[in-house]
Every structure is written in structure tokens, then in C-alpha cells.
């Protein structure tokens, strides 16, 4: 099995085992192929992160995991638009009409939609991360991989757990869980999460020493509001999940209700060109985003699902499920990252997502197993978008930018344009643009004959996506050592879009996606596998003034060759892979309406290597290593044979080298246990735009965490001192953004040092 527990997942799980078995790496059971299997028997390159690791480290967000998953980058700067990148391919388009390239599932249900995918992690059994296309296992959105989050289910024993943490920036985490057996066949589990942290970036907007000392600014309704205060990059999560499960000899029924509410402070999209008053443009210092305390994200996500599993006989079971999810989200953000109102924005994004599926799982004569199934999914979304500008400032800005484009045609300010210009040349031209926005005394330009703010919009975008699919997969044991798996998914989809409440487009598409895998076991401890799969990203229907346009479907052929070795002390996994992409889709944001437009830009080939090693030296000491190597670049020619503008460029968020180390050491002090953990990860340079635009990248960096845990031998409670990013490494998680599209990129810093104390107790 690839990555039995995602490197430090293995180590931490071992850490939580009784001392008598501390040195043994246990077998892990997964459900990646829609049935319970040992990870060593699954011919898929995948990482498995244990729930024990999540609990021990109190991780509540997916992006914390990507440091330790080879060739995986997860970016969650906001719950409104998380970005999942597997093997160099990302899926962070904001268009509600586009299909993600990476599926995200929670408890077997699709939450790939952007406003759903940023799920709080609490009371989790495990997380399975599958690499490469997964058409038969996780549907049409899994063109390049899948992330499957599996919550803990009710048990037939009474359980009670509480976890409380306090850390810098007034941070507080609380996790609670109670499991109650109601009858011999009926069990109930309730889990909750509360997390609150003040903003880690000070926003000096609307203060007496700011560019807007009045402390007032027009909101999206055109009314003056107080804009003082409101720090940036904070966290606010309240989540609860209730699960009721009934088990009889033949039927298991699971009913789950959940809710998550986020009131996230504004994101620190800080301009790298326009400094705060008496400040600087460093993304690691105070910001002055003019929208002030009006910035922020509110999201309410509610969900209900039911699963019924009927065990017909020893070799046949029927699984039926259905779900409904509703999300209401609103966000105000400062697109230019400065105190000037060049472009602020506000949008709502409400959606109803629901579906159902049926799956028949079979196993015959110990040689044949697999499943057949059908599913239906519907996604109905509305996205009204408003833009707030100072008309005089924006007018001067646009006119100056147009003039500079004529003067310096080879030094583009648009981040989407590939250029040979140096960063210094670009900065020089951009400074001329910024200088036009300020008077000689350093105050922003203004004109009393113009209103302070005009509101463009709301521009209304709507979508209705309906997908029906049939799927089948069969594994056949040719011999005791050789197993062949083949599968296919048929997709029938209807895609409707309407822009600005006027322009409409609708189209139907079908596709057939195959998968073939071979697994050969040399013995009980080692195996080799080959996996081929075809992935597809759906066409995008673009309503336009005049006739609608349809973007071609993006397709990918994926090949994996991997080996696995496991004994009681060591787990070693390694895989090489190669992708061939056709009709790669690229999204660009219209600077006027903020509409996300998707076009076909070209083809590409990519390849890489992944490996993990986990080793238990003895009952008190173990370590883990991971390494990812990635060659993810665009081809030089487009699909039509012409030159491709991004040819030779590296993909966005695609480090050539990534790696990590985890070390765990346990000391037995009479009736006490002392656990020391050290974690360190490395990432080489990444670009934040496919254009590889100068200055929009993050250099290579290391980041390290450490913790000290003390508990009695019974492990009924534990106290922990910890420090994440203990050396306070400065790094970016994004750059460019909407501001880069209009010529003044913004930068989002990563989290600095977080240190605190945790208390855990269980009964």
C-alpha cells in the first residue's frame, strides 16, 4: 500500500499504541475501492492519514496535511475557495460552471464543489488521498485524484472525549465527542468543534493615521459603515455532527446530520505595490485594506445523508445512499490589496447540492470481487457579484495602465501574460502606475466632482449541473499472486449556465472512462502494481453576448507503477507516474465583471516519483521520511499544433521537490509517559500563476513543528506543549490573485509561529 498512514500518520499511530506493540506497523484497512481491503492489496497510489494522528496533532484543516503528503499541495486561505493540487494539477477556478479536477468526498458523499470542500476535520477515522484519475471510484470530478474523509461511526461502547487548546493570537480550540449505545442494535455519536483565533495580520485601515481617517466607507448597499478595526487571516469555526446507526444481522443504516458555521475575518490580500500609510509593501508586515472591518467571509453549511447497507449473503451486499447539502456564503474582499478603492468586491454564493446512488458489491469463489452501481447528482448555484470602486481613482488607474501598455509593450503588467521582462523592469513600470494615484505630498488623488464610490453590479451568474452515471469494476485473481482490476464509468451530464440574468447556454455531454490495474504479490510482505486510468474534466458552457461557446473537455491518460514492502518494523512504498494531458483548461478572471472564463490552452506531459519510508527502531523510537519529485511543465505546442504561450512553464503550485521527516521518541518515567515529536517539511520553489509571472512565486523553504506530551500510563488524559512553524518561517501561500489581473498583484502570507498548550481527556 502506498503511504500506509501518510508518513507521520504511521508514526503517530504507532505512538498511540500500547508499549508492547509500539514497534509494530499494523495492517491498515481502507475502502478506496468501495469495499474493505488491506492497503497492500489496493493497486492505487494513495496516502492514508490515520484519525489517531489527526487527534494527536489537533489538526482541524486539510491544508496542514499537505506538508507531509508527497506531491500534494492543499491551499485553504479561505473557506470560499480552497485549492487542491495533486501532482502539479490544481483546480482552484472560481467559476460555478466548472468541474473540479480533484474530487473531495466526506463519508462517501461528494463535496467537491468549492464552497463545500473546505471541511473542518474533527472526529475523523481516516483520510484517504488517491493519486491520479479515479473515474470508477470517485466520479467525474476525480480527473486527477481524490480526497476521501471518513468520519468515525457510532460504536456499541460508551465513550466521552474532550480536547481543549489555547495558543497565541487568542486562539482557542475545543473538540468534544460522546458516543452512547442506545440499544444492542442502535448507537448514537455526537461530535463538535469550536475554533477561534484573532487575525494574525493587523489591518490599519480607517484608523486616525491611515489614508481614510474618517473611519467610514460605503458598503455594498451604498451606505456609510464604520470600517475601523478588523484584523486579517483569522479563524472562526463552529461545527457539529450527529450520527445515528442501526445494525441488525443483515442491515446497517446510518443517518448523519451536520452543520458548520464560519465567520472568517478578511483575507490579507496585501498589495505588493501600494504600501499602507507610513508602512511598507512586505506581505509580512501590517496591511491597510481600505474595506476595513467590512471584510470577511460568512458561510453556513448544512448537510443530511443516509446510507443503507443490506448484506444479502456472504458474497453479495447492496448499498443505497442519498444526501442533501445546502450552503449560503458571502464574502467581502479587497481585490487591490490597498487603502485605495481601486477595486473592492462582494459576492454571495448560495447552492443546493443533492444526489443518490445504488451499488451492488460482490465477491464470488475467492477469485472475483467488485461492484456495479448507478448515481445521480444535482448542483444548483447562484453567484451575484458586486464591485465597488472609487470612480476617479479607477479612471486614472485604467487610463495610466493603458498608456503604459502602449509605451512598454514588452513589459506587461497583466499576470496572465508570459514575459521575458525582468522583475525589476516590471516593478519600474508598475511604480509609474502607482505614482499616478498619489499627489506630490503623498496623499491619494481625489476629485470632489466624483462620488467616492460607485457600485457595479450585482452581476448574476447561475448554473444548474445534472449528472447521471453508471459504473462497474471487477477484480479477478488470476493466481494467488496476480490480481487484475478493470472498471468503467459512463457519464451523462446536462450543464446549464446563465450570466447577467440575460445570456443563457445549455448543453448535454456523455463520456466513457476506463480503468485498468494489475497487482502482483511476491510474498506476504511485498508487491508491485500497475495502474492505468483515463480522467476527464467536463466541458464548460460559456454564455456570451451572441452565441454561446463550449470549452472542450480536458482529458488525461495516467500511468502508475509502484512497489510496496512491509514487515513488522518497516513500511516502504514507491511509485513512478506519467500523465498525458489533452486540451488543458485554463481559467482567467475578467477584471471588470470578475467573471471566470475558461478556455482550452494546450497539451502537456508530466511525470514524477514518490516514496515514503516508515521505520520503528524499537518500542520507544520511530521515524518517517517522504520524498516527492515532480516534472510538471506545459508542452511547447497547443492542441492545434501552434505555439503555446505557456510552453515550458511550470504548473501552478507544483514544487519540483518536496519532502518531510518525522521523529517520535517515547520515554517511560515510572507511571508516566513522555512523548517527543519533531516534524519538518521541505518544499522547493512554486509559481502561483501558470504564466510563471516574475515575482509571483515562493522560494524553497523548510518548516518545522515540535511537541512534548505528558500522560499517565493509562492514557486517560494528556497535556501537551507544542509549537507549529517553530522557527517562524516567513512564506507565501498565494500571490497574484485578482489584483494581478489588473496589474497590481497581492500577496497572502502563510501562518507564522503558533505555540500553545493542549489538554486531552477521555473516558
N, C-alpha and C positions, 0 to 999 in steps of 0.2 A: 504494500500500500504506500502510495505517495504521502509523505508527511503525516504520519500516524496521529500527531497532535500539533502540527504546526510548530515544530521545534520547541519553543519554550512551553507550548501546551503539553508536550510529552514530559518535559522536566518538571513542570509544576504539578501535573497529575501524579507523577512519581513522588513528589514532595509530600503530597497529601495522603499517601498510602501508609498503613502501619509499618513500623520499622522493620518487621520481619520480612516484608516484601518490597522494601524500598528500592532494592537494586533491580527489580524485575520490571521490564516494559511489557505491559499487558496487551492482550489482543483487543482491538477496537472494532466494534460492530457499527456499520454505517448503513444508511438507506438510500445512497445515491442512485442506485438502480431500481428504486421503488420496491425493494424487498430487503430484509435484513441479511447482511453478508459481512464476512470478515474483510477488513480493508485490503488484506493480502490477495483476495480473490476478485477485486474490482479492477478491471483493465482501463482505468481512467486516471489521469494525472490530477491529483487533488490534495488539498491540505485539510486536516481536521483539527479544529481547535476545541479542546475539552471545556465543558462547563466548569470543572474544578479550577482550571486556570483563570477563567473569567471571574469566578468568585474570589479567588485568592488575590488577584490583582485589582479587583473592583473596577474592571473596565466596563464602561457603560455606552461606548460608541465604537462603531466599526472601524473608524479611521485609525484608532490606536493599534489595531491588529496588523495593519499593512506593513508596519516596520519589520515584522517577523514572518511575513509570507513572501517567499521568493517570487519576483516578477509580478507583484501585486501592489498597486497604489490606490488607496481609498481616501478621498478628499471630502470632508464634511464641514466646510466652512459655514454652511447654513443648512437648516433642515429643508429649505425650499429647493435646493439644487445640489444634492450630493453627486459626487463623481466617482465612478468605479472604473478602474483601469486594470486589466489583466493582460499581461504580456504585451504591453505597449499600446493597446487599443482602449480608448476611453469612450464614454457615452454621455457627455455632460451637456448635450443640447437642451435648450430651454423650450423648444417647440413642443407643444402638446400634441401635435400631429405625428411626431417621430416615435419610432420604436427603439427602446434602449438596445444596446449591443450585448449587455450583460443582464441576465435575469437575477432578481433578488426574490427569494421565497421565504415566507415565515410560516412555519408549521404546515408546509405543503401548499400554501396559497401564494399566488403571485402578487408581490408588492413592488414590481419593477418600476412602476410609474414614479417619476422623480419626487413628487410631493408625499409619497408613501414610503420611499425606500430608506429614508433616514430613520431607522427604527432603534429605539432605546433598547439596550441589552440588559436584561435582568431575569433571573431565574431561568437560565438557559442550560439545556442539556449538552448541546454541542453546536458548532458551526462547521458546515462542510463547504469548501471552496473548490469548485471544479474548474479545471483549465481547459480551454478550447471549446469549440461549439458543442452544445448539448441538446440537439434538436429533439431527440426521443425522450430525454429525461426531464427537461425543463422548458420546453416550448419554444416558440418562435423568437422570443427576445434573447435567448441564450446563444447569440451568434458568435460570442467569443468567450463564454464561460457563464458560471452561475454561482451565486452565494445563497446557501440554504441555512436558515436559522431555525433551530429546533428547540422549542421551549420544553421545560420539564413538565411531565404529565403527573396527574394525581397518583399517589401510591396508597397502599392499604395500611399505612402506619401513620400515627400522629407525628407531625414534625412542626417545629417552630424555629425560625431563624430571624435574626436581626443583624444589620450591619450599619454602622454609623461612622462617618468620617468627617473630619474638619481639616481644612487646608487654607493656604494663603488666598488673598483676594476675597475674604469672607465666604469661602467655599464650604458647602455642606452637602453631604450625600447621605441618604437613608435608603436602605433596602430592607424590605420585610417580606416574610413568607409564612403562611400557615397551611398545613395540609391536614385534612380531617377525614378519616374514614366514617361515612355515614351509616352504611350497612356493609354486609360482606361483599356486596357487588357494586356499591356506589361510593365514590370518593370525590372529595372536593378540594381544590387548591386555589389559594388566593395569594397573589404576589403583587408588590407595589414598589415603585421607585420615586424618590424625590431628589432632585439635584438642583442646586442653586449656586451660582458663582457670579460675583460682580464682574463688570467689564475689566479686561486686563489692559486695555488701551484707553487712556484718558482723552476725551473729546472736549476741546477747549472752545467749541462753537458757542456763540451767543453770550459769552462772558464779557465783563466790562473791558478786558484787554484784548478782545477779539475784533475781527473785521465787522462784526454786527453787534455792537454793544447794546442795542435796544433790547435784545433778548427775545425778539418776536420775529416770526416768519409765517408766510402764508402756507396753509396746509392744502391737501388735495381738493378740499371743497372751496378753496379761496379765502378762508377765514384766517385771521391772525391768531397764532398759537404761541405759547411760551416754548422756546427751543433751547433754553439753558439746561446744562447737565446732560446726563445720558451717556455713560461710558460705553465702549465698544468691545466686541468679542467676548461677551459674557454668555452664561448658560442658564437656562431655566427649563426644567423638565418635570412634569408630573404624570406618572403612568400607573395604570392598574390593569391587571389581567385576572379574570376569574375562569376557572376550568372545572367542569363537572364531567366525570367519566363513569359510565356504567359498563360493567363487564359480566357477561354470562359465559357459559361454556362455548357458545358459538358466535356471539355478537358483542362487539365493543363499540360503544357510542361515546363520542367526545364532543361536548358543546363548550365553546370558548367565546367569551365576551371581553373586549379590551378597549381601553381609551388612553390616549396620550395627548397632553396639552403642553405646548411650547410657547413661551413668551420670551423670545430670544432678543437681547439687545442688538443694536445695529452692527453690521459687519464693518470692520475697519478697512474699507477700500480707500487707502490713503494715496493721494496724488504724489507721483514722483517728480512733478514739475512745479506745482504751486504749493509753496510752504505755508503753514499756519503763520499768523502774525507773530513776529518775534520767535519763530520756530524754524525747523528745517524740514527737508523732504525725506529724511530717513524713515522707512516703514517701522522702525523700532523705537521711535520717539512719539510724543503726543501728536494727535491729529486735530484738525479743525474742519469737520464736515458740517457744512452750513445748515443742513436739515436738523442737526442737533438732536434733542430728545425725542423728536418725532420719528427717528429712525428705529427700525426693529422689525421683527417677524413674529406674527401670531399664527399658530397652527393648532387646529383641533382635529384629531384623527380618531374615529370610532369604527369598531370592527365587530362583526359577529360571524362565526363559522361553525359548521357542524360536520363531523365525519362519522360514518358508519362502516365498520368492517365486519363482514359476515364470513366466518370460516366454514365453508361448505363441507369440506373434508380435509384430510391431511395434505392434499396436494392442490387444493383449489380454494381461493378466497375472493370475495367481491368487496371492493372499496367504493363507497359513494360519498361525495362531499359537496358542499355548497358554501359560498361566502358572500358577504356584502361589506363593503368598506366605503365610508364617506369621509371626505376631507374638506375643511374650509381653511384657507390660508390667505393671509395678507402680508405684504412686505413693503416697507418704505426704505429706499436706499439712495445713497448719494453716488451717482454714476461717475461724476468727475473727480470725486475724492478731495474736494477743496471747500473753502468757505464761500466761494462764488457759486451762484446758482446758474452754472453753465448747463447742467442737466441733473435734476433730481427725478426720481421715479417712484411710482406707487402702483401696485397691482394686487388684484385678488386672483386666486386660483382655486375654484371650487370644483369638486369632481365626485362622481359616484362610480364605483368600480364593483362589479359583481360577476359571479360565474358559478359553474358547477362542472363536475366531472364524474366519470364512472370508469373503474379499472378492474379488470379481472386478472388476478395474479395466479400463476400455475406452476407446478413442479411435478414432473412425471418421471418415474423409473430412475430417479437419481441422475439422469442424464440430460434432461430437458427442463428448463425453467424460463420464465419470462412473464410478460404481461401484454394485454391488449386493452385499449381504452379510447374514450372519447371525451372531449371537453368543449365548453362554451364560455367565452369571456366577453364582457362589455365594459367599455370605458367612455364615459360621457363627461366632458370637461368644458369649463368656461374660463376665459382669462381676459378680463378687462384691464387695460394698461393705460396709465396716465403719466405724462411727462411734464415737469414743472421747470420753467426756465425764466431767467431774467432776460427779457427780450432785447434790451440794449446790449448787455454783455454778450449774449449769444450771437447777436447780429455782428458785432465787431469780431467775435471769435471766428465765425464762419467765413466772413469776408477776408480776414487775415490768413486763415488757413488756405483758402482758395488761391490767394495771391502767392503764398509761399510755395504752393504746389506748382505754379507756373514758373517761379524763379528757380526752384530746385526739383526738377522732375525726377532726378535720380536719388533723391533723399526723401522717401515717402514717410509721412507721419502716421499713416494707417497701419496698424499692427498686422493686418491680414495680408500685407504685400511683402513678398520675399525681396530682400535688397542686399546689395553688396556694400552699402554705405556703412561706415563705422558708427559705433555707439556715440563717439564724440561728435561726428558730423550731425547725427540726428539730434543730439542734445543742443547743438548750436542753433539749428533751425527751430526746434521746439521752444527755445528760450525767446526767440523773436515773437513767437505766437503768444507766449505768456506775457512778455513785456507790453504787448498791445492792450492788455487787460488792466494795467495799473497806471496811475498818474505818476508824475515825477517824484511826488512826496511819498510814494509807496502805498497810497490808498487805491482801492478798486475804482475803476471808471464807473460813472453813473450818468444818468440823464433824467432830470425831473419831468421831462415831457413824455417819458415812457412809464408804463406801470412797472412796479417792482417785480411782479410775477405774472406770467400767463400760463394757462394750463392747456396742454394739447391732449386731446382725448376726452373720455376714455376710448382707446382703440380696442374693440372687442374681437377676440379670437375664440372660436368654438371648434370642438372636434367630437366626433362620435365614431368609435372604433369597435367593430364587432368581429370576433374571431371564433371560428369553429375548426376543430381539428380531430383527426383520427391518428392513433399511434399504436405501434406494435413493436415488441422487442423479444427476441428469443436467444437464450444461451444454450449451447449444446456441448456436452462433454464428449469430445471425440475419443479421448482416452482419459485415464486417471490424471494425467499431467496436462493435457491440452484441452482448452475450452475456447469456443468460438461464439461471439455475440454479434448479432446483426439486428438492426432495427430501422424503422422508417416512420416518419411523421408526415401526414398530409394536412395542409393548411388551406382554409378557405376564409378570406377576410374581406370585410367591407370597410372602407375608410372614407369618412365624410369630414369636410372642413369648411368653415365659413369665416371669412375675415372682414372686419369692419362692419359686420351685420349686413353686408351687401354682396360680396363676391363669394360664390359657392363652388365647391368641387366635390365630386364623389366618384369612386372607382372601386371595382372588385378585383381581387388578385387570388391566385392559387399557387401553391408550391409544394414540392415533394422533397423532403430532406432525409438522406440516409445516414447510417452509422454502421461501422464495422470494427470489431475489436477482437484481438486474439490474446489469450493469456496462457503462458506455459510455466508450470511449476517444476523446477528442477528437483526440489525436495520440499519438506515441510517448512523450510525457512527461507527459501529464495525462489524468485520467479522473474520472468521477463514478459512484457506486454507490448502490443502494438495497437494503436487506436487511430482510426480514420473517421472523420465526420465532416459533413458539409453544413456550414452555417449560412444564415441569410438575415439581412436586415431589410425590413419591409420597404417598399417604395413609399415616398412621401407625396401626398397630394397637395399641391400649392394653388390655392385660389388666387387669381390675378385679375387685374383690370383687363378685360378682353377674355381670351380663352385660358382655361386652367392649364397648368403644367404638371407633369408627373415625373418625379425623380426615379431613375432606375433602381431596382433592388440591388443592394450590395450583397455580394456572395463571397464566401471564403471556404477553401479546402484546407483542412487541418490534418497534420500527421504527427503523432507522438510515438516515441519508442522509449520505454522505461524499464528499469530494473528495481527490485526490492529485495532487501535482505533483513531478516530479523531473528535474533535469538533472545535469550533472557536478559542480556545486558546491552544489546546494541540494536538500533534500527538505522539502516542506511537506505536511502532512496535516491534515485537519479533519473532524469529524463532529458532527452533532446527533442526538440519540436521544430516544425516548419509550417508556415502559413503561406497561402497564395490568395491575395485579395483581388477581386474584380469590382470595378465600379464603386470605389470607395466614396462614401458620402461625407461631405464637409458642410458644417453649418456656419453661417455668418449672420450677424445681427444688424438690422437696418438702423442706422444712427438716428433717424427721425422718429420712426414709429416703434423701435425696439422689436420689430417682428423678426423672428428667427427664420431665415431662409436656408433651405438645404439643397445642395447641388451635388452632382457627381463630378469628382475631380480627377480620378485616375486609378491606377492599379499599384500594387506593391507586393513584395515578398518579404517575409521576415522569418527569423529563426532564433533559437536560443537554447539555453541549458539551465537546468535547475537541479539542485541536490540538497539534501539535508542529512545530517548525522546526529543521532542522539545516543549518548553512552552513559550508562550507570557504572561508575567505578566500584562503588561498594554501597552499603546501606545508608551512607551519610553524604555521598558526593556524586553528583552527575552534571553533565553539561550537554549543550546542544549547539550545533552550527548549521547555518544555511547559506546558500550561495545561489544567486541568480545572475545569468549573463544573457543579454538581450541585444539583438541586432534588428532594430525596428526602424526602417527608413522607407521613404516613398520611392517608387520607381521613377526613372527619368522620363518615361513616356506615359501619356494618358491612354485611356482605352481606345481612342480613335486613332492612335498611332502618332499623334502630335506631341510636342514637348509639354511636359507637365511643370507648372510653375513651382511646385514644391519638391520637384525631383531632387533626390539626395538628402532631403531634410529628415531629421529625426522626428518621430511621432511625439505628440504632446504627452507629458508625464510618463516618459519611457526611459528610465535610467539604464545605461549600458551595464552597470554592475550594481548589485545590491547584495547585502549580506547581513548576518546577525550572529550574535553569540549570547548564550545564556549559561550562567553558572549558578548551581544551587549547592549549598553546604548546610548540613544539619549537625547540631551539637546536642547531645543528651546531657542535661545537667540535673542528675538525680530524678526528681519527678517533673522536670520541666524540659521543654524543647525550645531551642533557639535556632531559627532558620534565617540564613542569609541568602539573598538573591541579588545577582548583578546581571543586568541586561544591557546590551549595546548593539546598535544597528548602524549600518553604513549605506549611503545612497550616493551614487555618482551624479554628475550634473543632469538636470532635467530642463527641458524647454516647456514653457507654459502656452505656447502657440505653435501650431503646425507650420507656420511661416518661419519658425526659428528666428523671430524678430530680435535684433540686438537689444540686450538689456533685459529681456523678459525670460530669465532663466534663474535657476538656483544652482549654485556651485555645489560640488561634492561636500558632504558633511557627515560627522558621526553624532550620535545622540545616545546617552546612557541613562539608565534608571537603576535605583538600588533600594532595597528594603531590608528591615530587620524585624522579625516576628517572634514573639514570645507567647507560649501557650503551655498549659499543663499537659501531661501525657494523655489525658483523656480527650484533649482537643475540643472540649465543650465551649471554650472561649479562647479568644486570641486578641492580643494587642500588637499593633504594627506601626512602626515609624517608616516613612517612605519619602523618596524624592524622585519625581519624574523629570527628565531632562535636567539631571542634577548639576551639570556644568553650565546651565543656562545658555545653551547653544542658540544663536540667532539664525533663523532660516525662514524662507518664504514658503507658503503653501499655495500661493497663486499670484499671478501678475498679468497685467493687460486689462482683462475684463472689458466692460462697456466703454470705459474711458479710453482704452487703447484703440477702439474703433473710431473715435473722433479725434485722436491724435495726442491725448494726454493719459498714458497708462496709469492705472492704480496698482497698488501692491498690498497684499494681505500677509501679515506676519504669522508665523507659527507660534504655538504656545511656548512661553518661557518656563522657567523652573516652577514646578508645582510640588510643594512639600507639605506634609501633614501627618496626622495620626488617625488610625482606623481602629474601631472596636468591633469584634465579631462575636456573636454568641449563638448557640444552637441548643435545642432540646430534643 
